[in-house]
Amino acid sequence: MNMDEYKTVKCGLVGGRHALPVDQYIWDSAEMVGDPMNRRQLVNHIDFVMPKVVETIEVYVTGMTPCLLALVNWCWTNGVTLVTYQWNMVKEEYVPNVEMRFDVCPFCGGRRDHGVWYCPHCGST
């Protein structure tokens, strides 16, 4: 990925596994993942490839659970909304599966600022 600032990033999680309707991937191939059990390494990679300002990531998922969990962790830490797309065998197309909003405090409903891991309204972490 080569981006500086996007409000919404639409990409695949890991390239080369299945045909996806996107050209950009967080990991270009499964070989680039390295040690999938090294969560810190995975999160650091996401931090390196993601734009510095992003509000929403729409990602096509085809497996690689450790990579997906690292992305969930990264989105939570940075207050970024995550939408996952999964193949629907009945419709024979990718459909939105889960939307996780990490910019809204689950306790008071206040909005968190981008990159802030605590709620400035109620102080929850």
N, C-alpha and C positions, 0 to 999 in steps of 0.2 A: 504494500500500500504506500502511496506517495501523496499524502494530503496534508494541508496545513490547517484549514479551518472549514468544517462542514457542520451544519446543524443536524443532518441525518446521514449516517454512513450505512450503505447497503452492501453487504459482502457475504462471501462464504466463509465458513469456519476454517476448513482445511481443503486445499485444492487437490485435484487429481483423483478424488475418490468416486465422484459421480458427476454427471453433467448438471450444472447449476445455471440459473439465469443471471449470473453475475460474472464480471471479469476480474474482480479483486477479492483477495482472500487474506485473512489474518495470518495464516500459514500457507505458503504456496504449495506445499506438499507435506505428506506425513513424515518424510525424512527430515524436514526442517523442524519438526516438533522437538526432536532431541529426546530427553528423558521425560516421558509423559507423567511420571510420578513426582517430578520436581516442580511443585506448584509455584514456587518463587520464580523459577526460570520462565515458566509459562506466562505469569503475570508481567514479568519484566519485558518479555517479548511484546505483549499487547501494548504496554506503555510506550514501547519504542515505535511501533507501527501506527498507532492511532493518532489522529489529529489532536492538536493541543486543545481545541475547542470543539466539542461534540455534545449534542443533547440526546440523540437517539441512535442506537445501533440496531439495524435490522439484519439478522444473520441467518443464513441458510445452514441448517445442521444436518449432518449425515453420519453421526457417530462421534468418536473421539471424545468421550465423556470428560476426561481430565481437562481437555482444552475448553470445553463448554463451561465447566465449573470455574476454571481460571477466569473466563470472560465474565461470568456472573459476579465473581469476586471483584474484578476490575471495575465493572459497572457500579456495583454497590459502593466501592471506595470513592469513585469519582462522581457519584450522583447522576449517572447516565441511565436513561430508560433503555431497556433491552427488549426487543421483539424477536422471537425465534420463529423460523419457518420450517415446517416439516412436510415431507412427501405424504400426500393423501392418496392411498391406493384406489379408493373409490372414485374420486374426482380426477385422478391421474394428473395432479398438479401440486405445487407447493402452496401451502396455506399457512396463515399466521397461526401459531400454536399457543404461545404464551407471551404476554406482555408484562414485564416487571418494571414498575416505576420506583426508582431509587432516589428520585429528587423530592419525594414527599415523605415527611416523617410519619411512621406508622402509629405514633402515639398521640400527636397533637394535630396532624394534618398540615402543618406548616411546610412551606417549600424550603428545601436546602439549597444553598448556593452550589454552583458547579465546583466539584473538587473538595467540598467540605464534608467530613465524615461524621459530624455531629449536628444536631438540630439547633440552630441559633435562637429558636423560639422557646423550646422547653429544656434544652440542654441534654436531651437523651443521646446516647451513643449506640 
